[in-house]
Amino acid sequence: MAEAAAKTVLDKISQGHLECPICCCLFKDPKMLDCLHSFCLKCLEEMMSKQKPDTEKITCPVCRKETQVPDGGLHSLSSSFFLSSLVDEVKQQEAVLGEASIPTATCDCGKGKEATWRCLDCSDNFCQECWKVHGRFKYTKDHQIISLGYWQESKMPPAEHSKPITRMCTIHTDHPLCFYCDTCDTLICSMCVALDHRSAEHNFLKIDDLIRSFRSEVDNILQKFEKSRQHFKSTEKSIEHARNRLQKKLAQAHSDIDAKAEAEITKIRNKAKLLTDKVNEIGQERDSEYEKVLTNNREQMERADHTIAAVNDLMSQADDLELLELKPKVMHNLEFQKELKCELTNHGPSFICVRCHDVVSDAELGEVCVSEKWQLKEEFGKEGTGDGEFDWARAVACFTNRDIVVTDRGLERLSLFSSTGRYKTSVAKGDARHQLEAPFGVAVTHDDLLFVTDKKKVKVFDNELHFVREFTPSVDDADGRSKSNLRAVAVDSQRVAVADKGRKVISVHNLDGSLIASISNNMADQDLAISNFGCLVFTNYEGQSLLCVNFKGKEMFSVKTFVNGEAAKPTGVLCDDDETIYVVVHYRARGSCEVQRYNSNGAFVATVAEGLYNPLGMAFTPAGDIVVADRHSVKIFERM
């Protein structure tokens, strides 16, 4: 079994690394092109024979890069000695295991003559005539040749067949190579130093010193490439997010168009089709642009990966002297790093919506909005203590009937307004019927249950502010050092999440208040949201950060918030159905605050609204507008 396993490993090595990409057989006399890819000399000669006679370059069939053919022809290309050694090593190991095929008794020339010799360098069998020819060629005359019968009987261990470690100078053949002339980019011996490279213009170094520097330089470049790879990967995720958002917006646009078309029945169906076609045309055009960006980035990385794979194979398999011989080619190929240019995501074109018109005379059904813009639609409230006035509007939520509920931290009051800002009713501290003390955060479920954080308890009301029930997310520690102080609250269709600033935890409950999980976290000090991608998103005011964790507490991202390049403090946070995150940020003085948009990875996308006074909590209306509690007023922004 051990021999079978070893044979399997050898087969995988042969197929993955030692087969010529052209003939798919083990390398024979492999030659290396400038791109660091290697091929059998015979395969390259066959390729050249199919080209025009005056062609001076050969194109790599793997990466399509061109290599200048030397004056001496393809024979003068750099030989892949390490590949030849590995091929021979694998063959010898197979022979030792008893699994390798016994070499044929005929010469590899294909003429059917009996083979009597074995070249250990080429791993080929020769008849008497081919053996003599093999010894006459300049580049094969020094190959080690033994009797084929002796080779079959002895199955000499690979170490006995391997090339000597010491390489001799090709000019002064009795002197070993021991220096590298950086001026001439060539290996030299001591005689070369004394005779041919002794002038001041020649700069030569000891091989050991230079190889350390060379390997270090290659390692640094590869590390930089890895950072580029991560950047490309992050950008690809951002592009995919933008494409997904575009598709969702396109679907919503279609839905809006269909709703308007159905209301006007047949007289507008033709116009609806025209408008749909226009939306689709824009959407396809923009999606095509995203696809081009993705394709370009991926093509760059694919070409880069080919080069890196070749360099990595070379760096791990070649010996030091071979590496130094190939240094100019390696460094030339690594120049691609400077040419890598990652096309970034343009989130602007990912937005598309439809604003429909009333159908009158020959007016069009609607117009296509090709960029996301927000405008102030409604504002109500002012500074004061009376009904409909605010001292410190802190949090907002919306019911399905579009009524808006607002908590006032200064007045310790919960107020209800219509969608146009008309005051309806309120619940204040001390009202025994409603059992309210100091409301802070609010959130509304799809079936109009209002969850309010009130000191140590979460209290539930209906859409007319009638008390329904309450529950206690956590209790104070026995020693009294950690006291509960509930702040933000968020809900989805099944869960309610509560941030306890006092005990530094985020607790997740079923809607009836029963505990699902408790996550230790001292960063959630302002607002909290549950995303539709299964995470908790929250803000840290003093830490100037937007954070995201899953329901087990694992951090998904943590990013700093900025305005005009300067650090800003986030307060309110809101998650849209298309995985977009909206964040309120405070910047310098009051009146210069913003609402910003981020993607699901925490990357800043755009500014939604500017010039807010002192914004805190946010909520979506059923129509998709954003409602902001802005200290002394409530502002409603609509998407244009």
N, C-alpha and C positions, 0 to 999 in steps of 0.2 A: 504493500500500500504506500509505503514511504517513497519507493521508486516511482510509482504511478503519479503521486502528488508532485514530486520533483519534476517529472516529465511534463505535467500540466503547466507548472510554473514556467518551465523553459519555453513551451509552446506559446504561452501568453507574451513572454518577453520578445520572442521572435516576431510574432504577429504585430505587436504594438510598437516595437522600436527598431527592429533589425530587418524589416522588409522594405525593399525599394517601392516607393509609391507608384512607379511606372509599371514595372513588371510583376509586382507583388510577390517577388521571391527574395530570398536572403541576399543581402548586398554582395556584389562582386566588384572589387576594385572601386569602392565608392568615392565619388568626387563631390566636393562641397561648393555650392554657388555662393554668391555674395550675400544672399538672403539667409544663409546658414542651413538651408535644406540640402540634403544629400541624395544622390542618385547613382545607380551603377554607371560606370563609364560607357559601357556598351549601349545602355538605354539613352544616354545623352547623345552618343554618336548617331544613333538611329533618329533621334529628334532633329539633330542638325542636318542630317541627310535629306530630310523632308522640307527644309527651308531653302530659301534662295541661296545660290552658291556664294554670293558676296556678303551674306549676312554676317555681321561681326558680333552680334549679341544673341544670347539664348534666354528664353523666357521660362521662368520656373513654373511648372505645371501645378504647383500647390498654391503659391501666393501671387503669381503673375508678375513678380518683379524681374527686371532684366539684369543679366550679368554679362559684362564685356568678356568675350573669349580672348584669352591671352594669345600672344604671337605664336607661342609653341603649340597652340591648339588645345583641345579639351584635356589632353594628357597633362598639360601644365597647370590645370586647376588644382586647388588645394586638395590633397587626399585626406579622407576621413579615416585616419589611422585607428582612432579609438573604435569606430564602427567595425572596421576590419577585424580588430582584436576581439571585439565582443562576438562577432559572428563565429569566429574560430573557436572562441571559448565555449559558446553554446553547443556547437557541433561536438567538441571534445567531451563536454559534460554528458551529452546524449549518448556518446559512444561509451563512456565509463559506466553509465547507468544500464547499458545493454539495450537501450531503446532506439538508438540512432540506427539509421539504415546503413548497412555495410557498404562502403563506397563501391560503385560499379567497377567492374573489371575492364571497362572500355574507356578510352580517352574522351575527355569532355569536348574534344573538337567536333564530335558528331560524325566522324568518318568510320566509326566501328572498330578502330584499331585497339589492340590490347593495351591497357594502361599498366605502366610499370613504375611510375614515379608519382609522388604526392607533394604539392607545394603547400607548406604550412601557412604561408602568408596569404595566399589566394584561396586556400581550401579547395583546390582543383586537382584532378587526376590528369596525368599526361602520358602519352605514348613516347617512344624514344625520340621521334622526330620533333614533337611539340616541346619536349623537355629542352632540346638543344636551342630551339627558337626562343623559348622563354628565357634562357640564360643569356641570349644575345641582346635583348632589349635593355636599354639603359636603366629604365625605371623598375625593372624586375630582375636584373642580373644578381642583385644581392639577396634575393629571397631564399629562404631556407627550404631545401628540397631533400626528401628522404625516400627510401624505397617504399613503394605502396604496400608490399607484403609485410615489411617491418612495421609500418604504421598500423596496419590492421591487426597484427598480432600483439603488439605492445600496448596499444591504446594509451599512449603516454599521457600523463596528467596535464591539464591545461597549463600549469605553471612552467612546464618544460618547453612548451611551444610559444609562450608569450614573448613579446619583443623585449630586448634588454632595456633597462631603465635609462642607461646612459646613451644619449644621442650624440653622434659624432658630427663634426663640421663637414659640410659637403665640399668645401674647398680644401681644407687641411684635414684630410680624412683620418689622421691619427691623433687628432685633438678633439676632446669633448666640447660640446657647446656649454658655455658657462656665463655668457653675458648677453644682454639685449641692447642693440643700438636703437635708441629712441628716435634718432635722426633719420635712420634708414628703415625703421620698422622691420628689423630682421634679427634673428638669433646669430651670434658670432662666438668664436672661440678666442683663446688668448692670443693666438697667432694673428687672427683678424684684427684684434685690438692693436697689436704691435705694428702691423704692416698696413692694412687697408683702412683702418678707422682711427688712426692716431692723431689726426688733425683736430684743432680746437672746435671745429664746427660739429664734430661728432659727440653726441652725448649718450654714453652707455652706462647701464646699471647692472648689478648682479641679478641673476634670474630670481633668486629667492626673495629679494627685496621688492622687485618689480611685480612679481605675481601676487604678493600680499596687497600691494596698492591697487593692482588691477581688479582683484576680486572685491576689494572694498568699494571701489568705484562702481562696479557692476551692481553690487548689493544696494548701494544708495539709489541708483537709478531704478532698480526694480521696486524698491520701497516707494519711491515717488509714483511709479506706475500704479501700485496697489491703491494709493490714495486717489489717483485719477479714476480707477475702476469703481471705487466706492462712490465717488462723485457722480459718475455716469449712472450707477445703480440707483442712487437717490433721485437723480433727475428723471430717470425712467419711471419711478414710482409716482413722481409729481405729475408727469405727463399723463400717465394712466389715470390718475385721479381727475385731472382736468377733462380727459376724454369721457370718463364715466359721468362727470357732472354735466358735460355737454349733452350726453345722451338723455339724462334725466330731464334736463331743461327742454330738450327737444320734445320729449314725451309730454311734458307739462304744457308746452306750447301747442302741441297737437290737441291735447285735451281741451284747452281753452278755445281753440278754433272750432272744434266740434260742438262745444256747448253753445257758442254763439250762433253757429250755423243751424243747429237744431231749433233754436229759438225763432229764427226767421224762416224756417222751413225751406221750401224749394227756391224761392226768389234769390237766395244768397248762396246756394250750393256751388254754383260755378265760381263765384268769387272766393268761397272757402277753399276750393280746390287750387285756384291760382295762388292764394296766400300760402297754402300748405306746400305747394311746389317751391315757392320762394324760400320758405323756411328750410325745406329739405336741401335745396340747392346751396344755401349758405352753410347749412350744417355739414353737408358732404364736402364742400370746399374747405371748410375749416378742419374737419376731421382728416382730410387728405393732407393738410399742412402738418398736423400733429404726426400723421403717419410718416411723412417725409423726415421730420425731425428724428423720430424713433429709428427709422431705417438708416439714416445717416450716422446716428450715434452708434447703432449696433454694428454697422459696417466698419466704422473706425475701430471698434473694440475687437471685431473678428480679425481684422488685419493685424491689429496689435497683438492679439492672442497667438496668431501664427508665429510672429516674430519672437514673442516671449517664450513660447514653447520650444522653439529652436534654440534660443539662448540658454534656457534652463537645461535642456538636454545636453548641450555643449558644456555648460559650466559644471554639470554633475558627472559627466562621463569622460571628458577629455582630460589628459594629463596636463601638467603645468606648461610643459614646453609647447605642446600643441595649442594650448590656450594663447600663449604669447605669440605664436605664429599667426593665429587667427584674430589677434586683438584688433587690428584696424577694421576688419569686417564686422566684428562684434560691436565695436563702438559706433561704426557707421550705421548699423541696423538699429541701434538704440537711439539714434537721432529722431526716430518717429515720436518719441516722448514729447519733444518740443512742438511737434506739428499737431498733436491731439487738441482738438477744439470741440468741447462739448456744447452743443446748442441747448440753451436753457428753455424752460417752459414759459410761454406767454399765456398767462391765464385769461387775458382779456377776451380772446375769441371763444373761450369755453362757455360764455354766457349767451343765451338767446331766449327771448320771450316774445309774446305777442300782446299788443294793446289793441283791443277790439273797438271798433267804432259803432255807433248806432247806424243802422242802415237807413239812409235817406237818399232819395233820387239815385244818382249813379255813383255815389261815394263808395270807396273800397271797403271791404269788410273790416280791415284793420291794417296796422303797419307793423313791420318787423323791427324789434329793438335789438341791435347787434352788440351792445355793450351794457354791462350792468351798472346802473346809476340809481342812486337813492335821493329822494327829495323829502323835505318836511311836508307832511300831509296835514297834520293836525297838532295843536298844542293847547293844553288847558291847565288851569291852576295858577296860583300865584302864592307869594310868601304871606303867611298869616296863620291864624289858629281857627278860623271859622270853617263852616262846611264848604268843601271843595277847595280849601286852601291847604298849603303844606309848610311845615317847618323843616322837615328833613325826609322827603320821599325816598324810601330805601329800596323797595322791591315791588315788582309788578307781575301780574299774571292775567290771563284772558280766558273767559268762559266761551263755550261754543256759540252762545248768542251774541258774542262780541263785547259783552260787558267787561270792564277792566277793574281789577281790584288792586289797591295800592296800600302798602304798609308805610306808616309815618313813624320813624324812629324817635323823633323829637316829641311828637304828641302822643306816642304810644297808642296809635289808632290804626284801624283797618277800615278803609273806605271803598265804596263801590260806585263806579261811574258807568255811564253808557258809552258806546263806541265813539260818540262825538264829544265826550267830556262832560255831559250833564250829570251833576251829582245826584245820587239815588239814596244811599244810606251809609251808615258807618257803625263800627263797633269800637268802643274805647275801653281803656283800663277802668276797672271798677264795676263794669256791667256784669252783675251776678248771673244773668241769664246766659251770657256767652262765655263766661269764665276766661276772659282774656286779660293778660297782664302787660306784656311788652313784646308785641309781634315784631319779627325781624324778616325772615325769608318766607316766600310764598311760591306755590306751584299748583297747577290744576291738571287733573287727569282728563282722559278723553270723555269720561262720563260725568264731568263737572263736579268732582269732589275737590275741595280746596284744602291743601295741606299748609299749615302755618307753623313755623318754629316759634315757640313762646317760652323763652328761658330754658327750662329743663324738659319741656314736653313738646310734642307735636300734636297740634289740635286740628281737627277736621271739621270743615263747614260745607254747607251746600251753596248753590249759586245765588242765594239770597242772604248769605251770611248767617244762617241758622246753625247753631252748634250741633254736631253729629256725634263725635266721639273724640277720644284722645289716647295717646300711648306715650310711654317713656322709653326713648331709645337706649339710654344708659344711665347708670346710677353713679353717684359720687363714690370715690374710693373710701374705704373704711377709715383711713387715717386723715381724710379731709383735705389732703394736699391737691388732689385733682378733682375739681368741681365741674360738673357739666355746664356748658354754655353753648346752647344750640344756635347755629348761625344759618347757613344756606340749606336749602332743601330743593330736591329735584325729583321728578317722577317720569316714568314711562308707562306703558300699558300694564306692566306687571309689578313694578318695583318702585320704592321710594328710597332715596338716598339722603342722609342727613349728615352735615358736617358739624362736629362738636369741637369747637375751638378750645374749650376748657380742658377736655380730656384728650385732645389731639387724636381723634379718631374720626373715620367716616364709617357710619353704619348703614347697611343696606337691608331693607325690610320688605316683606310682602305688604300689599296695600292694607291688610288688616292690622299691621304693626308688628307681626311676628318677625323675629330676627333671621336674616339669611346669612349675613357675614359682617364682620367688624374688621376694618382696615386701619392699622396704626398709621397716622400721617399728621404731621404738625405743620404742613404747608397750606392746607385749605383754610384760609382765613377770611375770604370775601364771598365768593360765589361758586356755585357748583352746577354742573349739567350732566345728564346722562346722554351719551351719543348713541346713534343707531348702529355704530360699529362695535358696540359692546364694551364701552369703556366709560370711566368717570373723568370728566374734564373739569378742572377747577383753577382758580387764580390765587396767587400769593402776592398780596399788595406790597409788603415791605421787601420781599425777595424779588420784586419786579419780574415775575415769571408766570408763564402759562404752562400747566402741567397736565399730564394724562396718565392714568393707571388703569389696569384691568380690574375685574372684580375680585382678584386674588391679591391685589396690592402691587403687582409688578409694574414698574414704571415703563410706559410706552414712549413718552418723550417729555422733555423739559426744556422750554425755550424762553429766552429773555424777550421782553416787549420793549419796543422803541417807537419814538416819534421823531422824525427828521434826524435820525441817527443818534438820538440821545435816549438814554434809558427812561422808560415811563412805567407807571404803576397801574396794573390792571385791577379792575373791580368786577363788573358783571361779565358773565359768560353765557353763551347760548349756542346750541347745536341744531343745525338744520337737517332735514331728512336726506339731503344729498351729501352728507358728511362734511359740510362746511361749518366752521366754528367762527362765531362772532364774539368779539371781546371789546369791552369798554376800557379805555386807558386814560389815566390822568397824566397830564404833561404840563409842567411848570405851573403857571397861575390858573385859576378858574376862568373858564371861558375859552380855553385852548385845548379842551379834551376831545377825544375821538372815539368813534366806533370802528374797529378794524376787522378784517376778514382773514382767516387762516384756513389752510387745508387740513385734512385728517392726520397729516404727519407733523403738524405744528409749524409749517412754513408760512410766513406772511405772504398774503396774496394782494390785498388792496385795502385802501381806506374807504369806509362806507359813508361816514358822516363826520364833519369837523365842526369846531366852534361850540361844542356843548359846554354848559356852565360847570356842573359838578355831577356827571352821570354816575349811576350806581347799578341797579338791577335792570334786566331786560326780559322781554317775553315776545313770542310771536302771536299775532292775531290769527284767527281762522283763515283770513285772506292772505296770510304770509307777510303782512306788514310787521315792522319791528317797533315795539313800544319800549320807551326808555324812561326810567324814573330819574329826572334831572334836578334833584334837590328841592327846588321850589315849584316845579312844574312837571308835567308828563308830556313827552313828545312822541309823535307817531310818524315813522318814516315809511314811505311806500317805495317799492322797487319800480323804477321807470322802464 
